[in-house]
Amino acid sequence: MPRMKKLMLIISLMMLMQLPLVAQELNATVEINTEHVQGTNKSVFDNLKASLTQFINERHWTGAQYELNERIKCSFNIIVNKYNESNGLMTCEAYIQSSRPVFNSSYITTTLSIHDTDFNFEFQEFDQLEFRDDQVDNNLTALIAYYAYLIIGIDMDTMSPEGGTDVLEKAVALVNNAQNLNAKGWKAFDKDNNRYGIINDYMAEALKPFRQLQYDYHRKGLDNMAKGPDQAREEITASMDQLEKAYFAKTRSALPKLFTEYKRDELVGIYQGKETTAKKQKMGDLLKKINASQSAYWKKMLEQE
């Protein structure tokens, strides 16, 4: 190789090494629980797990560029309750969770945790998973796309005020296009906590305080814990005003209750033995009103250790 060409090759390689590695948005783990399914060839579930893992992690869901260490960690734990081998119909429920790191710490905070009891779809071994936003005709890929958009959009909302709007609007369009699917969980005005209800509440003008809560609680609060825990706690306390506004704007919305469920342990850790009793009592009363089923946690939060 001529000396000049060799030199140019070395320079090109060095420049490539300096470029940030860009990647897809999600870093997902998929688990398929088949304890309730007996006497079935389990290879179809192994193929399902591999196909979903590839589909979620290798697809670019938005136009945003992520570095490898910025990919959003999430998990899809799918429990198969029934399986019809003849047509591939799987009657399932799924636990979907996502998280993000807190700045300047090793702590990871949950940003979304949902139990979808209508996670039903058809899948035959060796099916190829494909998805188009403008042609929603497969319930499995529609389910995954919906939660991918929701996870990414909420993560962006925690980083900047309403930062995930463009992505979340994709989820809105998806549920609208999924109205013709013969599957549970997509129908408008069916249940307040179904997929349609969750995304439409999240994007509703009346529940804008809930989106502001995402930013105030995470970016202004948690992300500043390392450098100033007292001030960060004050920001988190102030963010609860947004939670209260969202709750009273639509008391039937699933969002405020959902937030309190996946943040309950975190809230206990933030406040137990800290802050004034009066402030914590006010917060405890609000949290109990939103989610009385978690009262044991709210009492623990009030303790002085």
C-alpha positions, 0 to 999 in steps of 0.5 A: 500500500502506498505510504500516502494511502496508508497514512490516510487510512490511519487518519480515517480510523483515528477519526472514526474512533473519536466519533461517539457510538450511536445506538437505538433508544432502548436497552430491553430485556424480555422474559416469557413466563410459561408456567401456566402452559402445559404440554406444549412445544416450548420452542415457540416461546424461545423464538418469541423471546428472541424475536421480541428482543431483536425487534425492540432493541434493534429498531430506531423508534425515533429520529433521536440519536443515543449513545450506547450508555444513554439507551433506556433500560426497560423490561417486558415480562410477559406471562402466558396464561393460555396458548392455542397452538393451532392458531398461535393465540397467546392470552397474556399479561405483561409487566412493563418497566423502565428506568433511568440513572440519577445524575451524579450517583449510582442510583436508578429510578423507575420512570414507568411501571405498568401491569397490562392485563390484556396483553394478547396476541397471535404468534407462530414460530418463525413469524417475522415482526414488522411494524409501520406507524400508518398500518397497524394490523398486528397486535403484537407489534402494536403493543410493543410499539405503544410501550416503546413510544411511551417509555421513550417519551416519558424518559424525555419528559424527565429530562426537559419540560414536555420534552417527549411530545413528538414521541408521545404523539406517535403513541396517540396516533397508534392507539387511534389507528389500533381502534379497528384491531380485534383486541382488548385494551385499545378501545376509547372510553372502555377503561380509564387504565387501558392503553387508550386511557393512559396515553390520552390522559397523559397528553390531555391539557387538563393533566399537563401538571402530571407531565410537569411533575415528571420534570420537576420530580426527576430533573430538579429534584432527584438529579440534584440530590448528590450536590444538595439533598435538602434543596433537592428534597424541597424541589420534590416536595414542591413537585407534589403540588403538580401531582395534586393538581393532576389528581383533582383535574381528573380523579378517575385517571390512572396516572397519579395512582400509578405514579405513587405505586412505582415511587412508593419505596423511593418516597419513603427513602427520601422523606423518612427521618427527614423534613418537618412533620407538618410538610410530610403530613400534608404529603401523606394525606395527599398520597393516601387520598390518591392511593389508600391501598399504599397507606402502610408506606405513607405511614412509614414515610412519616416516621422519624426512623 
